[in-house]
Amino acid sequence: MLIERTSKEVIIRLPASVDTTGLQRLVDYLTYKEATMNSKATQKQVDKLASDVKKGWWKKNRKRFIK
């Protein structure tokens, strides 16, 4: 593994034999960190938003699961 920092980015080089499933999880986590690094939201606000989204999804899709 080789990690290189330039003035604009960090470059990580891995051998082709690296497990792609684990690598995808790492990329997903880094994408999340990048997307939320400037967030001012509290954990309580995030939890509330997640709850609201789940409730809305359930209302919209309930009939697909309960007949």
PDB file with one MODEL, atoms N, CA, C and O in Angstrom:
MODEL        1
ATOM      1  N   MET A   1       0.859  -1.168   0.000  1.00  0.00           N
ATOM      2  CA  MET A   1       0.000   0.000   0.000  1.00  0.00           C
ATOM      3  C   MET A   1       0.901   1.224   0.000  1.00  0.00           C
ATOM      4  O   MET A   1       1.939   1.256   0.660  1.00  0.00           O
ATOM      5  N   LEU A   2       0.483   2.222  -0.749  1.00  0.00           N
ATOM      6  CA  LEU A   2       1.224   3.469  -0.832  1.00  0.00           C
ATOM      7  C   LEU A   2       0.227   4.615  -0.654  1.00  0.00           C
ATOM      8  O   LEU A   2      -0.797   4.668  -1.334  1.00  0.00           O
ATOM      9  N   ILE A   3       0.535   5.519   0.255  1.00  0.00           N
ATOM     10  CA  ILE A   3      -0.306   6.696   0.472  1.00  0.00           C
ATOM     11  C   ILE A   3       0.519   7.920   0.101  1.00  0.00           C
ATOM     12  O   ILE A   3       1.627   8.109   0.602  1.00  0.00           O
ATOM     13  N   GLU A   4      -0.027   8.746  -0.776  1.00  0.00           N
ATOM     14  CA  GLU A   4       0.670   9.935  -1.258  1.00  0.00           C
ATOM     15  C   GLU A   4      -0.244  11.147  -1.077  1.00  0.00           C
ATOM     16  O   GLU A   4      -1.427  11.086  -1.410  1.00  0.00           O
ATOM     17  N   ARG A   5       0.289  12.222  -0.563  1.00  0.00           N
ATOM     18  CA  ARG A   5      -0.486  13.455  -0.396  1.00  0.00           C
ATOM     19  C   ARG A   5       0.038  14.493  -1.377  1.00  0.00           C
ATOM     20  O   ARG A   5       1.239  14.756  -1.440  1.00  0.00           O
ATOM     21  N   THR A   6      -0.880  15.080  -2.143  1.00  0.00           N
ATOM     22  CA  THR A   6      -0.532  16.197  -3.013  1.00  0.00           C
ATOM     23  C   THR A   6      -1.175  17.438  -2.409  1.00  0.00           C
ATOM     24  O   THR A   6      -1.792  17.366  -1.346  1.00  0.00           O
ATOM     25  N   SER A   7      -1.036  18.546  -3.067  1.00  0.00           N
ATOM     26  CA  SER A   7      -1.632  19.778  -2.537  1.00  0.00           C
ATOM     27  C   SER A   7      -3.158  19.755  -2.603  1.00  0.00           C
ATOM     28  O   SER A   7      -3.815  20.529  -1.906  1.00  0.00           O
ATOM     29  N   LYS A   8      -3.734  18.874  -3.435  1.00  0.00           N
ATOM     30  CA  LYS A   8      -5.185  18.856  -3.622  1.00  0.00           C
ATOM     31  C   LYS A   8      -5.864  17.559  -3.200  1.00  0.00           C
ATOM     32  O   LYS A   8      -7.086  17.528  -3.055  1.00  0.00           O
ATOM     33  N   GLU A   9      -5.093  16.481  -3.000  1.00  0.00           N
ATOM     34  CA  GLU A   9      -5.736  15.205  -2.713  1.00  0.00           C
ATOM     35  C   GLU A   9      -4.779  14.231  -2.039  1.00  0.00           C
ATOM     36  O   GLU A   9      -3.568  14.443  -1.986  1.00  0.00           O
ATOM     37  N   VAL A  10      -5.367  13.158  -1.526  1.00  0.00           N
ATOM     38  CA  VAL A  10      -4.603  12.044  -0.982  1.00  0.00           C
ATOM     39  C   VAL A  10      -4.830  10.862  -1.914  1.00  0.00           C
ATOM     40  O   VAL A  10      -5.972  10.525  -2.224  1.00  0.00           O
ATOM     41  N   ILE A  11      -3.773  10.243  -2.352  1.00  0.00           N
ATOM     42  CA  ILE A  11      -3.854   9.123  -3.281  1.00  0.00           C
ATOM     43  C   ILE A  11      -3.430   7.856  -2.544  1.00  0.00           C
ATOM     44  O   ILE A  11      -2.349   7.802  -1.956  1.00  0.00           O
ATOM     45  N   ILE A  12      -4.286   6.842  -2.581  1.00  0.00           N
ATOM     46  CA  ILE A  12      -3.991   5.561  -1.947  1.00  0.00           C
ATOM     47  C   ILE A  12      -3.896   4.510  -3.045  1.00  0.00           C
ATOM     48  O   ILE A  12      -4.843   4.314  -3.807  1.00  0.00           O
ATOM     49  N   ARG A  13      -2.763   3.842  -3.126  1.00  0.00           N
ATOM     50  CA  ARG A  13      -2.559   2.787  -4.122  1.00  0.00           C
ATOM     51  C   ARG A  13      -2.536   1.448  -3.393  1.00  0.00           C
ATOM     52  O   ARG A  13      -1.800   1.255  -2.425  1.00  0.00           O
ATOM     53  N   LEU A  14      -3.364   0.532  -3.888  1.00  0.00           N
ATOM     54  CA  LEU A  14      -3.480  -0.804  -3.296  1.00  0.00           C
ATOM     55  C   LEU A  14      -3.223  -1.856  -4.357  1.00  0.00           C
ATOM     56  O   LEU A  14      -3.462  -1.611  -5.540  1.00  0.00           O
ATOM     57  N   PRO A  15      -2.741  -3.017  -3.957  1.00  0.00           N
ATOM     58  CA  PRO A  15      -2.568  -4.091  -4.937  1.00  0.00           C
ATOM     59  C   PRO A  15      -3.926  -4.565  -5.471  1.00  0.00           C
ATOM     60  O   PRO A  15      -4.938  -4.472  -4.775  1.00  0.00           O
ATOM     61  N   ALA A  16      -3.941  -5.061  -6.679  1.00  0.00           N
ATOM     62  CA  ALA A  16      -5.187  -5.516  -7.307  1.00  0.00           C
ATOM     63  C   ALA A  16      -5.819  -6.681  -6.565  1.00  0.00           C
ATOM     64  O   ALA A  16      -6.997  -6.972  -6.772  1.00  0.00           O
ATOM     65  N   SER A  17      -5.072  -7.345  -5.715  1.00  0.00           N
ATOM     66  CA  SER A  17      -5.588  -8.502  -4.987  1.00  0.00           C
ATOM     67  C   SER A  17      -6.429  -8.129  -3.759  1.00  0.00           C
ATOM     68  O   SER A  17      -6.947  -9.018  -3.083  1.00  0.00           O
ATOM     69  N   VAL A  18      -6.571  -6.852  -3.465  1.00  0.00           N
ATOM     70  CA  VAL A  18      -7.340  -6.410  -2.297  1.00  0.00           C
ATOM     71  C   VAL A  18      -8.808  -6.792  -2.463  1.00  0.00           C
ATOM     72  O   VAL A  18      -9.379  -6.650  -3.544  1.00  0.00           O
ATOM     73  N   ASP A  19      -9.409  -7.278  -1.380  1.00  0.00           N
ATOM     74  CA  ASP A  19     -10.825  -7.663  -1.366  1.00  0.00           C
ATOM     75  C   ASP A  19     -11.699  -6.455  -1.702  1.00  0.00           C
ATOM     76  O   ASP A  19     -11.671  -5.454  -0.986  1.00  0.00           O
ATOM     77  N   THR A  20     -12.470  -6.541  -2.781  1.00  0.00           N
ATOM     78  CA  THR A  20     -13.266  -5.392  -3.215  1.00  0.00           C
ATOM     79  C   THR A  20     -14.448  -5.109  -2.302  1.00  0.00           C
ATOM     80  O   THR A  20     -14.895  -3.965  -2.223  1.00  0.00           O
ATOM     81  N   THR A  21     -14.967  -6.114  -1.613  1.00  0.00           N
ATOM     82  CA  THR A  21     -16.081  -5.873  -0.692  1.00  0.00           C
ATOM     83  C   THR A  21     -15.626  -4.997   0.468  1.00  0.00           C
ATOM     84  O   THR A  21     -16.284  -4.012   0.802  1.00  0.00           O
ATOM     85  N   GLY A  22     -14.522  -5.348   1.070  1.00  0.00           N
ATOM     86  CA  GLY A  22     -13.977  -4.538   2.155  1.00  0.00           C
ATOM     87  C   GLY A  22     -13.571  -3.160   1.677  1.00  0.00           C
ATOM     88  O   GLY A  22     -13.764  -2.168   2.379  1.00  0.00           O
ATOM     89  N   LEU A  23     -13.008  -3.099   0.481  1.00  0.00           N
ATOM     90  CA  LEU A  23     -12.607  -1.816  -0.087  1.00  0.00           C
ATOM     91  C   LEU A  23     -13.823  -0.929  -0.331  1.00  0.00           C
ATOM     92  O   LEU A  23     -13.765   0.276  -0.087  1.00  0.00           O
ATOM     93  N   GLN A  24     -14.927  -1.513  -0.811  1.00  0.00           N
ATOM     94  CA  GLN A  24     -16.145  -0.730  -1.035  1.00  0.00           C
ATOM     95  C   GLN A  24     -16.672  -0.167   0.275  1.00  0.00           C
ATOM     96  O   GLN A  24     -17.132   0.974   0.314  1.00  0.00           O
ATOM     97  N   ARG A  25     -16.613  -0.945   1.346  1.00  0.00           N
ATOM     98  CA  ARG A  25     -17.047  -0.454   2.656  1.00  0.00           C
ATOM     99  C   ARG A  25     -16.201   0.732   3.100  1.00  0.00           C
ATOM    100  O   ARG A  25     -16.719   1.707   3.644  1.00  0.00           O
ATOM    101  N   LEU A  26     -14.902   0.640   2.865  1.00  0.00           N
ATOM    102  CA  LEU A  26     -14.007   1.738   3.213  1.00  0.00           C
ATOM    103  C   LEU A  26     -14.332   2.985   2.397  1.00  0.00           C
ATOM    104  O   LEU A  26     -14.379   4.089   2.938  1.00  0.00           O
ATOM    105  N   VAL A  27     -14.555   2.809   1.101  1.00  0.00           N
ATOM    106  CA  VAL A  27     -14.900   3.937   0.232  1.00  0.00           C
ATOM    107  C   VAL A  27     -16.226   4.554   0.660  1.00  0.00           C
ATOM    108  O   VAL A  27     -16.356   5.779   0.673  1.00  0.00           O
ATOM    109  N   ASP A  28     -17.207   3.735   1.010  1.00  0.00           N
ATOM    110  CA  ASP A  28     -18.498   4.250   1.482  1.00  0.00           C
ATOM    111  C   ASP A  28     -18.310   5.087   2.743  1.00  0.00           C
ATOM    112  O   ASP A  28     -18.901   6.158   2.877  1.00  0.00           O
ATOM    113  N   TYR A  29     -17.481   4.592   3.673  1.00  0.00           N
ATOM    114  CA  TYR A  29     -17.224   5.325   4.908  1.00  0.00           C
ATOM    115  C   TYR A  29     -16.529   6.654   4.611  1.00  0.00           C
ATOM    116  O   TYR A  29     -16.896   7.683   5.180  1.00  0.00           O
ATOM    117  N   LEU A  30     -15.537   6.644   3.734  1.00  0.00           N
ATOM    118  CA  LEU A  30     -14.832   7.880   3.394  1.00  0.00           C
ATOM    119  C   LEU A  30     -15.760   8.870   2.678  1.00  0.00           C
ATOM    120  O   LEU A  30     -15.658  10.079   2.886  1.00  0.00           O
ATOM    121  N   THR A  31     -16.651   8.362   1.847  1.00  0.00           N
ATOM    122  CA  THR A  31     -17.637   9.220   1.179  1.00  0.00           C
ATOM    123  C   THR A  31     -18.541   9.884   2.212  1.00  0.00           C
ATOM    124  O   THR A  31     -18.828  11.078   2.121  1.00  0.00           O
ATOM    125  N   TYR A  32     -18.991   9.097   3.203  1.00  0.00           N
ATOM    126  CA  TYR A  32     -19.812   9.629   4.292  1.00  0.00           C
ATOM    127  C   TYR A  32     -19.049  10.713   5.062  1.00  0.00           C
ATOM    128  O   TYR A  32     -19.596  11.782   5.335  1.00  0.00           O
ATOM    129  N   LYS A  33     -17.793  10.439   5.412  1.00  0.00           N
ATOM    130  CA  LYS A  33     -16.989  11.408   6.154  1.00  0.00           C
ATOM    131  C   LYS A  33     -16.819  12.704   5.369  1.00  0.00           C
ATOM    132  O   LYS A  33     -16.892  13.791   5.940  1.00  0.00           O
ATOM    133  N   GLU A  34     -16.594  12.594   4.076  1.00  0.00           N
ATOM    134  CA  GLU A  34     -16.436  13.773   3.233  1.00  0.00           C
ATOM    135  C   GLU A  34     -17.742  14.564   3.161  1.00  0.00           C
ATOM    136  O   GLU A  34     -17.732  15.793   3.226  1.00  0.00           O
ATOM    137  N   ALA A  35     -18.861  13.859   3.027  1.00  0.00           N
ATOM    138  CA  ALA A  35     -20.160  14.521   2.891  1.00  0.00           C
ATOM    139  C   ALA A  35     -20.592  15.217   4.175  1.00  0.00           C
ATOM    140  O   ALA A  35     -21.324  16.206   4.128  1.00  0.00           O
ATOM    141  N   THR A  36     -20.146  14.711   5.319  1.00  0.00           N
ATOM    142  CA  THR A  36     -20.614  15.258   6.598  1.00  0.00           C
ATOM    143  C   THR A  36     -19.575  16.094   7.338  1.00  0.00           C
ATOM    144  O   THR A  36     -19.844  16.551   8.449  1.00  0.00           O
ATOM    145  N   MET A  37     -18.407  16.305   6.758  1.00  0.00           N
ATOM    146  CA  MET A  37     -17.342  16.960   7.507  1.00  0.00           C
ATOM    147  C   MET A  37     -17.663  18.402   7.902  1.00  0.00           C
ATOM    148  O   MET A  37     -17.106  18.898   8.881  1.00  0.00           O
ATOM    149  N   ASN A  38     -18.533  19.078   7.180  1.00  0.00           N
ATOM    150  CA  ASN A  38     -18.875  20.455   7.520  1.00  0.00           C
ATOM    151  C   ASN A  38     -20.262  20.577   8.156  1.00  0.00           C
ATOM    152  O   ASN A  38     -20.778  21.680   8.336  1.00  0.00           O
ATOM    153  N   SER A  39     -20.849  19.445   8.488  1.00  0.00           N
ATOM    154  CA  SER A  39     -22.192  19.445   9.063  1.00  0.00           C
ATOM    155  C   SER A  39     -22.181  20.020  10.476  1.00  0.00           C
ATOM    156  O   SER A  39     -21.273  19.754  11.262  1.00  0.00           O
ATOM    157  N   LYS A  40     -23.186  20.797  10.776  1.00  0.00           N
ATOM    158  CA  LYS A  40     -23.358  21.352  12.120  1.00  0.00           C
ATOM    159  C   LYS A  40     -24.466  20.620  12.880  1.00  0.00           C
ATOM    160  O   LYS A  40     -24.806  20.983  14.006  1.00  0.00           O
ATOM    161  N   ALA A  41     -25.021  19.587  12.248  1.00  0.00           N
ATOM    162  CA  ALA A  41     -26.130  18.845  12.854  1.00  0.00           C
ATOM    163  C   ALA A  41     -25.661  18.077  14.084  1.00  0.00           C
ATOM    164  O   ALA A  41     -24.554  17.540  14.118  1.00  0.00           O
ATOM    165  N   THR A  42     -26.523  18.039  15.085  1.00  0.00           N
ATOM    166  CA  THR A  42     -26.230  17.243  16.281  1.00  0.00           C
ATOM    167  C   THR A  42     -26.698  15.808  16.048  1.00  0.00           C
ATOM    168  O   THR A  42     -27.479  15.545  15.133  1.00  0.00           O
ATOM    169  N   GLN A  43     -26.225  14.894  16.867  1.00  0.00           N
ATOM    170  CA  GLN A  43     -26.662  13.502  16.741  1.00  0.00           C
ATOM    171  C   GLN A  43     -28.169  13.399  16.955  1.00  0.00           C
ATOM    172  O   GLN A  43     -28.835  12.590  16.308  1.00  0.00           O
ATOM    173  N   LYS A  44     -28.712  14.217  17.862  1.00  0.00           N
ATOM    174  CA  LYS A  44     -30.154  14.202  18.117  1.00  0.00           C
ATOM    175  C   LYS A  44     -30.928  14.615  16.858  1.00  0.00           C
ATOM    176  O   LYS A  44     -31.958  14.020  16.540  1.00  0.00           O
ATOM    177  N   GLN A  45     -30.437  15.620  16.152  1.00  0.00           N
ATOM    178  CA  GLN A  45     -31.090  16.067  14.917  1.00  0.00           C
ATOM    179  C   GLN A  45     -31.005  14.984  13.838  1.00  0.00           C
ATOM    180  O   GLN A  45     -31.968  14.756  13.106  1.00  0.00           O
ATOM    181  N   VAL A  46     -29.880  14.336  13.745  1.00  0.00           N
ATOM    182  CA  VAL A  46     -29.700  13.269  12.759  1.00  0.00           C
ATOM    183  C   VAL A  46     -30.642  12.114  13.075  1.00  0.00           C
ATOM    184  O   VAL A  46     -31.274  11.563  12.174  1.00  0.00           O
ATOM    185  N   ASP A  47     -30.739  11.745  14.353  1.00  0.00           N
ATOM    186  CA  ASP A  47     -31.635  10.656  14.754  1.00  0.00           C
ATOM    187  C   ASP A  47     -33.090  10.996  14.438  1.00  0.00           C
ATOM    188  O   ASP A  47     -33.839  10.128  13.990  1.00  0.00           O
ATOM    189  N   LYS A  48     -33.493  12.228  14.661  1.00  0.00           N
ATOM    190  CA  LYS A  48     -34.858  12.669  14.374  1.00  0.00           C
ATOM    191  C   LYS A  48     -35.139  12.594  12.876  1.00  0.00           C
ATOM    192  O   LYS A  48     -36.196  12.117  12.463  1.00  0.00           O
ATOM    193  N   LEU A  49     -34.205  13.060  12.072  1.00  0.00           N
ATOM    194  CA  LEU A  49     -34.368  13.000  10.624  1.00  0.00           C
ATOM    195  C   LEU A  49     -34.491  11.555  10.150  1.00  0.00           C
ATOM    196  O   LEU A  49     -35.352  11.241   9.328  1.00  0.00           O
ATOM    197  N   ALA A  50     -33.634  10.677  10.666  1.00  0.00           N
ATOM    198  CA  ALA A  50     -33.691   9.259  10.289  1.00  0.00           C
ATOM    199  C   ALA A  50     -35.037   8.654  10.663  1.00  0.00           C
ATOM    200  O   ALA A  50     -35.618   7.893   9.889  1.00  0.00           O
ATOM    201  N   SER A  51     -35.527   8.988  11.841  1.00  0.00           N
ATOM    202  CA  SER A  51     -36.819   8.476  12.290  1.00  0.00           C
ATOM    203  C   SER A  51     -37.950   8.965  11.382  1.00  0.00           C
ATOM    204  O   SER A  51     -38.825   8.190  11.000  1.00  0.00           O
ATOM    205  N   ASP A  52     -37.924  10.243  11.045  1.00  0.00           N
ATOM    206  CA  ASP A  52     -38.949  10.807  10.165  1.00  0.00           C
ATOM    207  C   ASP A  52     -38.925  10.151   8.783  1.00  0.00           C
ATOM    208  O   ASP A  52     -39.976   9.861   8.210  1.00  0.00           O
ATOM    209  N   VAL A  53     -37.741   9.922   8.260  1.00  0.00           N
ATOM    210  CA  VAL A  53     -37.618   9.293   6.944  1.00  0.00           C
ATOM    211  C   VAL A  53     -38.164   7.875   7.000  1.00  0.00           C
ATOM    212  O   VAL A  53     -38.884   7.454   6.095  1.00  0.00           O
ATOM    213  N   LYS A  54     -37.830   7.134   8.047  1.00  0.00           N
ATOM    214  CA  LYS A  54     -38.315   5.753   8.178  1.00  0.00           C
ATOM    215  C   LYS A  54     -39.835   5.718   8.289  1.00  0.00           C
ATOM    216  O   LYS A  54     -40.480   4.858   7.689  1.00  0.00           O
ATOM    217  N   LYS A  55     -40.415   6.652   9.056  1.00  0.00           N
ATOM    218  CA  LYS A  55     -41.876   6.700   9.188  1.00  0.00           C
ATOM    219  C   LYS A  55     -42.524   6.980   7.845  1.00  0.00           C
ATOM    220  O   LYS A  55     -43.513   6.342   7.483  1.00  0.00           O
ATOM    221  N   GLY A  56     -41.972   7.930   7.105  1.00  0.00           N
ATOM    222  CA  GLY A  56     -42.519   8.264   5.790  1.00  0.00           C
ATOM    223  C   GLY A  56     -42.418   7.100   4.824  1.00  0.00           C
ATOM    224  O   GLY A  56     -43.343   6.836   4.056  1.00  0.00           O
ATOM    225  N   TRP A  57     -41.285   6.400   4.864  1.00  0.00           N
ATOM    226  CA  TRP A  57     -41.100   5.242   3.998  1.00  0.00           C
ATOM    227  C   TRP A  57     -42.106   4.157   4.360  1.00  0.00           C
ATOM    228  O   TRP A  57     -42.703   3.537   3.480  1.00  0.00           O
ATOM    229  N   TRP A  58     -42.292   3.929   5.659  1.00  0.00           N
ATOM    230  CA  TRP A  58     -43.212   2.882   6.103  1.00  0.00           C
ATOM    231  C   TRP A  58     -44.637   3.199   5.672  1.00  0.00           C
ATOM    232  O   TRP A  58     -45.354   2.314   5.205  1.00  0.00           O
ATOM    233  N   LYS A  59     -45.052   4.454   5.823  1.00  0.00           N
ATOM    234  CA  LYS A  59     -46.405   4.836   5.401  1.00  0.00           C
ATOM    235  C   LYS A  59     -46.590   4.596   3.906  1.00  0.00           C
ATOM    236  O   LYS A  59     -47.649   4.143   3.472  1.00  0.00           O
ATOM    237  N   LYS A  60     -45.573   4.896   3.130  1.00  0.00           N
ATOM    238  CA  LYS A  60     -45.655   4.759   1.682  1.00  0.00           C
ATOM    239  C   LYS A  60     -45.615   3.293   1.231  1.00  0.00           C
ATOM    240  O   LYS A  60     -46.221   2.945   0.217  1.00  0.00           O
ATOM    241  N   ASN A  61     -44.918   2.445   1.961  1.00  0.00           N
ATOM    242  CA  ASN A  61     -44.678   1.069   1.509  1.00  0.00           C
ATOM    243  C   ASN A  61     -45.352  -0.008   2.341  1.00  0.00           C
ATOM    244  O   ASN A  61     -45.195  -1.195   2.054  1.00  0.00           O
ATOM    245  N   ARG A  62     -46.091   0.376   3.354  1.00  0.00           N
ATOM    246  CA  ARG A  62     -46.690  -0.600   4.266  1.00  0.00           C
ATOM    247  C   ARG A  62     -47.533  -1.643   3.537  1.00  0.00           C
ATOM    248  O   ARG A  62     -47.468  -2.832   3.847  1.00  0.00           O
ATOM    249  N   LYS A  63     -48.318  -1.190   2.575  1.00  0.00           N
ATOM    250  CA  LYS A  63     -49.220  -2.111   1.861  1.00  0.00           C
ATOM    251  C   LYS A  63     -48.464  -3.183   1.089  1.00  0.00           C
ATOM    252  O   LYS A  63     -49.029  -4.233   0.785  1.00  0.00           O
ATOM    253  N   ARG A  64     -47.215  -2.941   0.771  1.00  0.00           N
ATOM    254  CA  ARG A  64     -46.428  -3.963   0.069  1.00  0.00           C
ATOM    255  C   ARG A  64     -46.079  -5.132   0.982  1.00  0.00           C
ATOM    256  O   ARG A  64     -45.818  -6.236   0.505  1.00  0.00           O
ATOM    257  N   PHE A  65     -46.073  -4.897   2.287  1.00  0.00           N
ATOM    258  CA  PHE A  65     -45.641  -5.920   3.245  1.00  0.00           C
ATOM    259  C   PHE A  65     -46.777  -6.500   4.070  1.00  0.00           C
ATOM    260  O   PHE A  65     -46.714  -7.657   4.486  1.00  0.00           O
ATOM    261  N   ILE A  66     -47.815  -5.711   4.308  1.00  0.00           N
ATOM    262  CA  ILE A  66     -48.952  -6.179   5.123  1.00  0.00           C
ATOM    263  C   ILE A  66     -50.202  -6.117   4.259  1.00  0.00           C
ATOM    264  O   ILE A  66     -50.588  -5.064   3.752  1.00  0.00           O
ATOM    265  N   LYS A  67     -50.812  -7.269   4.113  1.00  0.00           N
ATOM    266  CA  LYS A  67     -52.003  -7.314   3.232  1.00  0.00           C
ATOM    267  C   LYS A  67     -53.231  -7.645   4.016  1.00  0.00           C
ATOM    268  O   LYS A  67     -54.321  -7.726   3.451  1.00  0.00           O
TER     269      LYS A  67
ENDMDL
END
